[in-house]
Amino acid sequence: MPFFSFERTVPLPLEETWRRLTEWPRHADAVPLTRIRVLTPAPTREGTRFVARSGVGPLAFDDVMEVTVWHPPADGEGGLCRLEKRGRVVLGWAEIEVRPGPGGRSRVVWREELWVRLLPRAFDGVLGPVSRRMFGRAANRLLRQP
């Protein structure tokens, strides 16, 4: 399973940074050819489940995720969300951490371990960097758009 991570510092308060990264339907606006369907009632909490359907026609697949850790930022302290990927094709986990940054900004740390069931492990060396770039660009879009 390839592991990747990236960090961003943004000129936003903690709560706004958190909101932009954890409103799951917004991810569809940042990831091409993807739709998001939340399966559990709002608000997001541990146990929230959602599906990211990516692709076109018969080449589409579901990335089923469940929130297993949900600690939003509060009182100037950072927050942490952990997602477990539980689909038939995509497995692994992702963590989104938001913490205070310099000058009132927010620091985002995104960590992810990803396994695509039908993809041979020989592709792990490519999957990691490609995923890091793709998720990094998606995070940039989410953080730029209110």
C-alpha positions, 0 to 999 in steps of 0.5 A: 500500500503506498503511503503519501502525505502533504501539507498546506498553510492557508490564510484561513481560520481553523474552523473555516479550513476544517469546513472546506475540507470536511464538507464531503459533497464539495469534494466532487467539485474538486475531483474530476469525474466524481460524485459524492453521496453521503449515506448517513444523516448530518451532521458528520460524526464518527460513523458517518459514511459516504461514497465517492463514485469516480469514473465514467460508465462501466469504468466507474467505481465506488470509494466507500468511506467511513469517518472513524475519528472526528475531532473538529477544531475548538477553542484554538486547538486543531482538529483531526478526521480519519476516514477508513476506505471500505470499498470493493476496489479502494481500501486504506485510510486517510487523515485530515489534520488542521492545526494552528499555523503562523500568523493566524493561518491554518496548517493542513496535514493530509496523510493517506495510505491507499490500495487499489484492489485490482492494481498489482503492487508493482504499480505502488511506486506510481500510485503514490506520487500520482495520488499525492498530486491528485489529492493535493490539487483537490485540497488546493481547490477546496481550500480556495473555494468558499 
